[in-house]
Amino acid sequence: MTELPLAAEPPHSARPVSHLKSIALKTYRMSVLVLIVFLIRDYYVRTRVQGKSPIELQEVQSFLPQAHSLKIDHSDRMGLFILDQNQKQIGYAIRTSPIADEIIGYCGPSDTLLVFDETTEKVIGLSIRSSGDTTSHVKDVRNNQYFMNLWKQYSWDELAKLDLQHGEIEGVSGATMTSMGIAHTIAFRVQYSNEKSQIVQPFQFQMKDAILILFCAGAYLITFTRLKHYHWLRNLFKATAFVYLGFLSGDLLAESLFAGWAKYSIPWRQSFGLVVLAVLAIFIPWATRRNLYCQSICPHGTAQEFLGRIVPAKRKWKIRPDVKKALRWIPVLLLVVVLTVIFIDLPIDLAELEAFDAYLLASAGIASILIAIIGLFASLFVPQAYCHYGCPTGTIFDFVRSHGRADRFGKGDYVAMLFLAMALAFNQYAELIKQSLFL
C-alpha cells in the first residue's frame, strides 16, 4: 500500500533500527492513538458531569477548606472527586443539573451542589448554585438553616432511599414548592446514578456476530497461511465480504463509528462481532505489518481492486510525485475535520466525510454517495485511489502499522504528535472555542 502522510515512512535507504527501537516506535504510535481517544472520552464525560456551568473549586472549599483540586469521576455517579494537596480523596461533589432539570419547583428548576465527606460518607454541605424559580422563594430556602442542614444526616445510599412521598423531608414555609422541588432534584439525581450503575445490559451474541468473526478468521487465513496463494479463493472471499458487509449488514469501520465509541462507550455486549473486527483492524497491522481490514475485508477497497482490473496498465494515469505528496494530505486534513467536529460539535455528519455510508442505500447521504462514486471512478485509472488519497479510517490503520526493523521515526509520527496536541487543546478549551463561535 502507498504510504500516507500520517503513516510511518521508512525509506529503503534508512538504516534498520534495533528491535528495542522498533518496539518503542510501536508503543509510541499506539500510545498516541489511545491518548487521543482518552482525551475525547474525558471531554465528553466532563461535559456530561459538569454541564455548561461547571463546579468551581472555591464552591467546594466553602465546605472543605483543604480541597486543592477536583477530578472527574468517570463512573455512573457522574460527580467529582475532591482531592487535597497530596492528591488524597477527601470528599465527593455532585450537582443536580442538568440531570434533574426537568423537575420544577414553583416555576423553574434549581441547580444544587452537594458535597460529601469522604470519612463520614455523609453530606457535609449543600448550596443552591442557581435557580429558575422565584427569587424570593429561593432566598427563603437559602436562609432556612434547618432545611439546608437537614441533609447532613444523609449518606449517598440513604439519599437513594429517600421517601419524599411520605413526608421524610418537610418543605420551607412560604417556599414549599421551591424547597420540595430542590428535595426532589437531590433524590432524583442520586437515584438516577444508582439505577444507571445497576443496569447491566446482557451479553448478546447473535448470528451477525458469528459471521463477522468468521470473516475475521477467513481474512487471517488468506493473509497469513498458504491459502493466500489461491487467488480464486481470495477473490471469492473478498466478493463475499463485499456483498455481505457492504449491502446486507452494513458493519463497516468508519470514523463516525469510532467517534461514537470514543465519546460514549464500546458496545461489546451488543455488537461483539463488530468490536472484534475493529480490534483486529487496529492490532493486526500494529503487530504483524499486515493491514488485514483494508486489504481483505473492506468492501470499498474490494470494489476498487476489482474495478482497477478493467482498465489495462498502459492506460493507467501516471501521477507526478509532487502531486502524489499533495494528494496524500487529503485524508490527514479530513482527520483534522473529524477531530474538530468531535470536540466542537459542528453540525457535520462524520459519515458524510467517507464513502462507506454509500453502501447503505436506504439511508446513504448525498456526500457519501458522491465520494464513493468519485473514488470508484478514479480507481479505474489509479490503483486503490480512495484508499491512498481519501480514506481517513485507513490512514489510522496505516499509521499504527509496524514496519519491523526497517522502521524509523518519520514525518507521520510528527503529524501524530500534532494531532495529540490538538486533542489536548480541544480537551481544555473546546467550550471557549464554542463560545467564541457562538455555538
C-alpha positions, 0 to 999 in steps of 0.5 A: 500500500502507498504510504500516507502522510500520517503513516510511518515512512521508512525509506529503503535507504534508512538504516534498520533500527534495533528491535528495542527501537522498533518496539518503542516506535510501536508503543509510541504510535499506539500510545498516541492513538489511545491518548487521543481517544482518552482525551475525547472520552474525558471531554465528553464525560466532563461535559456530561458531569459538569454541564455548561456551568461547571463546579468551581473549586472555591464552591467546594472549599466553602465546605472543605477548606483543604480541597486543592483540586477536583477530578472527574469521576468517570463512573455512573455517579457522574460527580467529582472527586475532591482531592487535597494537596497530596492528591488524597480523596477527601470528599465527593461533589455532585450537582443536580443539573442538568440531570434533574432539570426537568423537575420544577419547583414553583416555576423553574428548576434549581441547580444544587451542589452537594458535597460529601465527606469522604470519612463520614460518607455523609453530606457535609454541605449543600448550596443552591448554585442557581435557580429558575424559580422565584427569587424570593422563594429561593432566598427563603430556602437559602436562609432556612438553616434547618432545611439546608442542614437537614441533609447532613444526616444523609449518606449517598445510599440513604439519599437513594432511599429517600421517601419524599412521598411520605413526608421524610423531608418537610418543605420551607414555609412560604417556599414549599414548592421551591424547597420540595422541588430542590428535595426532589432534584437531590433524590432524583439525581442520586437515584438516577446514578444508582439505577444507571450503575445497576443496569447491566445490559446482557451479553448478546451474541447473535448470528451477525456476530458469528459471521463477522468473526468468521470473516475475521478468521477467513481474512487471517487465513488468506493473509497469513497461511498458504491459502493466500496463494489461491487467488480464486479463493481470495477473490471469492472471499473478498466478493463475499465480504463485499456483498455481505458487509457492504449491502446486507449488514452494513458493519463497516469501520468508519470514523463516525463509528469510532467517534461514537465509541470514543465519546460514549462507550464500546458496545461489546455486549451488543455488537461483539462481532463488530468490536472484534473486527475493529480490534483486529483492524487496529492490532493486526497491522500494529503487530504483524505489518499486515493491514488485514481490514483494508486489504481483505475485508473492506468492501470499498477497497474490494470494489476498487481492486476489482474495478482497477482490473478493467482498465489495462496498465498502459492506460493507467494515469501516471501521477507526478510525485509532487502531486502524489505528496499533495494528494496524500494530505487529503485524508490527514486534513479530513482527520483534522475535520473529524477531530474538530467536529468531535470536540466542537460539535459542528453540525457535520455528519462524520459519515458524510466525510467517507464513502462507506455510508454509500453502501447503505442505500436506504439511508446513504447521504448525498456526500457519501454517495458522491465520494464513493462514486468519485473514488470508484471512478478514479480507481479505474485509472489509479490503483486503490485511489480512495484508499491512498488519497481519501480514506481517513479510517485507513490512514489510522490503520496505516499509521499504527502499522509496524514496519519491523526493523526497517522502521524509523521515526518519520514525518507521520509520527510528527503529524501524530504528535500534532494531532495529540496536541490538538486533542489536548487543546480541544480537551481544555478549551473546546467550550471557549472555542464554542463560545467564541463561535457562538455555538 
